[in-house]
Amino acid sequence: MDNEDVKITIILKKGSPKLLANATISIETVYFGFVTIKGFQIWNSRVFNERLQEAINIEPPTIMSYGRPYNFVYFEKDQKWFDLETRIYDAFVKERNINMSGNLSDTEFEETNKEIE
């Protein structure tokens, strides 16, 4: 999958102690054009993520049902999820670095909505 096939929009969250950002991805398909999936979440984590090399957790969209979260986006191959997770993380880091260059503290992101391609 080329970079042109996937568009990622990162929305940094200001004032949330654990939720760092939301992400929206658009994947280009041959038949349908771009298919957009909203609701990916980027959280602070107590557990170090070996793949991303940071204490961050990226979750696909979920819905709360009977007090339990259920994923409604499923990846048949784990490696494809890991690839997308890495792309979301890279877009998040890029957006976070842009905001931090404005001398904002690590937990004081300016809430933004920018598309990273």
Backbone bond lengths (Angstrom), bond angles and torsions (degrees), N, CA, C in turn:
res aa  C-N    CA-C-N  psi(-1)  N-CA   C-N-CA  omega(-1)  CA-C   N-CA-C  phi
1 M - - - 1.448 - - 1.531 107.99 -
2 D 1.318 116.78 123.47 1.454 121.99 179.60 1.521 110.40 -80.92
3 N 1.338 115.28 163.80 1.463 119.98 177.19 1.517 112.01 -62.69
4 E 1.343 117.12 -29.48 1.457 120.09 179.35 1.528 111.60 -70.52
5 D 1.319 117.34 -20.45 1.461 122.14 -178.40 1.529 113.02 -80.73
6 V 1.340 116.89 -15.71 1.460 121.64 -176.41 1.525 109.17 -129.81
7 K 1.327 116.25 126.85 1.463 121.75 173.69 1.518 107.31 -115.03
8 I 1.320 116.64 133.71 1.460 121.62 -177.92 1.521 108.83 -123.49
9 T 1.322 115.93 127.60 1.459 122.17 175.88 1.523 107.68 -111.41
10 I 1.329 116.44 126.49 1.460 122.48 179.81 1.523 108.93 -108.39
11 I 1.322 116.56 131.75 1.461 122.76 176.67 1.527 106.68 -118.83
12 L 1.336 116.19 101.00 1.457 120.76 179.72 1.521 109.45 -69.21
13 K 1.337 115.95 141.08 1.461 121.40 -177.84 1.521 109.75 -103.92
14 K 1.304 115.74 124.83 1.455 122.07 179.53 1.519 109.09 -97.12
15 G 1.314 116.24 133.01 1.449 120.08 174.48 1.513 115.50 88.16
16 S 1.311 118.28 -2.23 1.461 120.39 178.45 1.526 108.32 -97.17
17 P 1.343 118.21 123.55 1.463 119.36 -176.43 1.531 114.15 -68.49
18 K 1.319 118.01 -30.44 1.465 119.74 -176.91 1.520 113.43 -112.25
19 L 1.318 118.46 -40.44 1.458 121.21 179.60 1.519 108.60 -77.96
20 L 1.329 116.25 114.91 1.462 121.21 -178.03 1.519 112.13 -87.12
21 A 1.344 116.18 -39.20 1.464 119.14 -175.64 1.517 110.12 -165.49
22 N 1.319 114.87 161.56 1.462 123.11 168.02 1.517 107.04 -111.35
23 A 1.314 115.89 152.95 1.462 120.45 179.17 1.523 109.37 -132.56
24 T 1.312 114.71 144.37 1.458 123.09 173.63 1.512 106.79 -121.62
25 I 1.335 116.60 131.93 1.461 119.02 178.49 1.521 109.39 -117.82
26 S 1.305 114.96 145.49 1.461 122.14 174.36 1.521 106.81 -124.19
27 I 1.329 115.99 123.15 1.465 121.97 -178.79 1.517 107.70 -113.37
28 E 1.335 115.90 127.30 1.459 120.35 -179.29 1.521 110.02 -79.47
29 T 1.330 115.61 131.05 1.457 121.86 176.32 1.523 108.15 -116.79
30 V 1.311 115.83 159.86 1.459 120.25 -179.44 1.522 110.39 -70.14
31 Y 1.301 117.26 -45.77 1.459 121.60 -172.66 1.528 113.34 -84.34
32 F 1.338 117.22 -43.63 1.460 121.42 -172.37 1.525 114.27 -98.12
33 G 1.307 119.10 -5.18 1.464 120.83 -172.95 1.520 108.70 77.13
34 F 1.326 117.61 -143.73 1.461 120.05 179.70 1.520 110.65 -80.33
35 V 1.333 115.86 131.44 1.460 123.59 173.64 1.525 106.10 -109.63
36 T 1.328 117.17 124.84 1.460 121.93 -175.14 1.520 110.09 -107.53
37 I 1.334 115.01 134.25 1.463 122.04 177.42 1.521 107.13 -121.98
38 K 1.328 116.18 121.50 1.459 121.82 -179.51 1.520 109.88 -103.64
39 G 1.320 116.03 157.60 1.458 119.97 170.21 1.513 116.44 104.73
40 F 1.332 119.49 8.39 1.463 120.04 172.91 1.525 107.27 -68.14
41 Q 1.335 117.20 140.51 1.460 121.04 -176.94 1.519 110.31 -123.45
42 I 1.334 115.23 142.25 1.460 122.35 178.18 1.524 106.43 -116.49
43 W 1.333 115.68 117.87 1.458 122.74 -174.23 1.523 111.25 -117.65
44 N 1.353 116.02 150.74 1.456 120.22 164.11 1.517 107.09 -67.59
45 S 1.318 116.61 147.65 1.459 119.88 -179.12 1.520 109.95 -134.36
46 R 1.312 116.47 150.88 1.464 120.80 172.88 1.516 110.66 -80.65
47 V 1.329 116.23 -17.92 1.465 122.10 -176.93 1.527 109.03 -100.63
48 F 1.322 116.29 132.80 1.462 122.01 178.73 1.524 109.41 -72.54
49 N 1.324 117.13 125.68 1.467 122.55 179.61 1.526 108.36 -86.19
50 E 1.319 116.73 109.47 1.470 121.86 -176.86 1.525 111.96 -61.82
51 R 1.324 117.55 -38.27 1.469 119.91 -177.90 1.520 111.52 -67.35
52 L 1.331 116.80 -40.18 1.461 121.15 -175.59 1.523 112.83 -94.83
53 Q 1.317 116.51 -12.18 1.464 123.23 179.73 1.532 112.65 60.13
54 E 1.322 115.10 39.51 1.465 121.54 177.16 1.528 107.45 -159.15
55 A 1.327 116.44 156.87 1.467 120.99 179.18 1.529 109.23 -82.29
56 I 1.333 114.71 70.64 1.466 122.34 -177.76 1.521 108.32 -135.29
57 N 1.318 115.93 144.95 1.457 121.30 176.50 1.527 108.36 -123.76
58 I 1.331 116.90 129.09 1.461 121.97 176.36 1.520 107.30 -110.51
59 E 1.327 116.00 123.82 1.461 121.18 -176.61 1.520 110.71 -115.84
60 P 1.339 116.11 139.35 1.465 118.71 172.84 1.528 109.85 -69.61
61 P 1.313 118.08 166.83 1.471 120.56 -179.57 1.529 111.85 -56.42
62 T 1.328 115.04 140.21 1.465 121.00 179.15 1.522 109.25 -131.89
63 I 1.310 114.67 163.81 1.461 121.81 174.15 1.527 106.54 -130.71
64 M 1.330 115.98 138.73 1.464 120.15 178.66 1.522 108.67 -86.41
65 S 1.315 115.29 123.19 1.452 120.90 178.04 1.521 108.07 -136.24
66 Y 1.302 116.23 123.36 1.468 122.04 -179.29 1.523 111.28 56.07
67 G 1.339 116.37 37.92 1.454 121.00 176.69 1.514 115.27 77.73
68 R 1.313 117.32 8.01 1.467 121.60 -178.93 1.517 109.98 -126.85
69 P 1.350 116.76 138.92 1.468 118.10 176.44 1.531 111.11 -80.19
70 Y 1.318 116.08 136.88 1.462 121.82 176.39 1.525 108.90 -124.65
71 N 1.325 115.78 130.40 1.463 120.25 175.76 1.516 109.01 -72.84
72 F 1.322 116.90 134.46 1.464 119.20 175.08 1.526 111.45 -113.82
73 V 1.331 116.44 5.45 1.464 121.63 170.36 1.520 105.67 -117.88
74 Y 1.310 116.32 123.11 1.460 121.49 -175.00 1.526 109.58 -125.06
75 F 1.320 116.17 136.70 1.462 122.28 177.04 1.522 108.45 -106.31
76 E 1.308 116.72 122.32 1.465 122.03 -178.56 1.526 111.56 -62.52
77 K 1.327 116.39 -37.35 1.465 121.00 -178.93 1.523 108.92 -113.18
78 D 1.342 115.69 123.38 1.464 120.49 -179.15 1.521 111.90 -55.55
79 Q 1.324 117.21 -39.67 1.459 120.81 -176.92 1.527 111.73 -61.48
80 K 1.327 117.95 -33.65 1.467 121.07 177.66 1.529 110.43 -67.65
81 W 1.344 116.91 -38.16 1.457 119.70 175.43 1.523 110.02 -64.59
82 F 1.335 117.38 -43.23 1.459 120.38 -179.83 1.524 110.93 -61.59
83 D 1.331 117.13 -37.22 1.464 121.86 177.80 1.531 110.13 -64.39
84 L 1.320 117.17 -47.00 1.463 120.75 179.21 1.528 110.82 -66.58
85 E 1.323 117.11 -40.49 1.463 121.57 178.03 1.526 110.19 -58.08
86 T 1.322 117.22 -42.52 1.461 121.95 178.68 1.523 110.95 -64.25
87 R 1.316 116.91 -41.18 1.472 120.20 178.53 1.527 111.25 -65.48
88 I 1.327 117.04 -40.64 1.465 120.51 177.29 1.521 109.52 -63.56
89 Y 1.321 116.57 -43.69 1.464 121.01 179.55 1.527 111.06 -61.84
90 D 1.328 117.63 -45.22 1.469 121.12 179.30 1.529 111.18 -60.37
91 A 1.337 117.05 -41.87 1.467 120.90 177.93 1.529 110.43 -65.50
92 F 1.338 116.80 -38.99 1.462 121.28 177.97 1.525 110.86 -63.40
93 V 1.328 117.00 -46.63 1.467 121.00 -179.66 1.526 110.24 -61.48
94 K 1.317 116.79 -42.26 1.467 120.91 178.95 1.528 110.34 -60.88
95 E 1.317 117.20 -46.29 1.467 121.41 179.79 1.523 111.12 -67.21
96 R 1.327 117.24 -40.14 1.468 121.27 178.63 1.524 110.43 -63.21
97 N 1.332 117.30 -41.79 1.460 121.03 179.86 1.524 111.52 -65.85
98 I 1.326 116.99 -37.22 1.468 120.23 176.68 1.527 109.68 -62.04
99 N 1.327 116.98 -42.68 1.464 120.93 179.99 1.516 112.21 -71.13
100 M 1.322 117.55 -35.23 1.460 120.58 -179.23 1.519 111.31 -72.72
101 S 1.327 118.03 -23.98 1.461 120.02 178.18 1.522 111.02 -67.16
102 G 1.316 116.95 -18.47 1.461 121.96 175.70 1.515 112.21 -84.66
103 N 1.345 117.50 18.08 1.464 124.99 178.08 1.518 113.35 63.63
104 L 1.312 116.99 32.06 1.459 120.16 173.42 1.519 107.86 -87.17
105 S 1.320 117.09 147.31 1.456 119.15 178.26 1.523 109.69 -70.79
106 D 1.327 116.13 168.97 1.463 121.79 -175.46 1.524 112.32 -62.35
107 T 1.326 117.83 -27.77 1.462 119.81 -178.33 1.522 111.91 -103.65
108 E 1.315 117.82 2.78 1.457 121.64 -176.31 1.519 110.69 -114.04
109 F 1.312 116.94 62.28 1.459 120.80 179.13 1.517 109.58 -70.82
110 E 1.307 115.37 142.31 1.456 119.86 170.31 1.517 105.90 -78.83
111 E 1.321 117.47 127.60 1.465 119.67 -176.99 1.522 109.32 -67.98
112 T 1.339 115.10 120.17 1.461 120.15 -177.07 1.509 109.66 -133.03
113 N 1.304 114.44 166.27 1.455 121.39 176.63 1.515 106.51 -142.24
114 K 1.336 116.47 93.43 1.457 121.30 -177.94 1.511 109.27 -126.10
115 E 1.312 114.98 144.55 1.456 120.58 178.55 1.517 108.82 -93.44
116 I 1.322 116.93 128.71 1.455 123.53 178.15 1.515 107.20 -108.42
117 E 1.303 116.65 127.06 1.464 119.49 178.82 1.497 109.42 -115.64
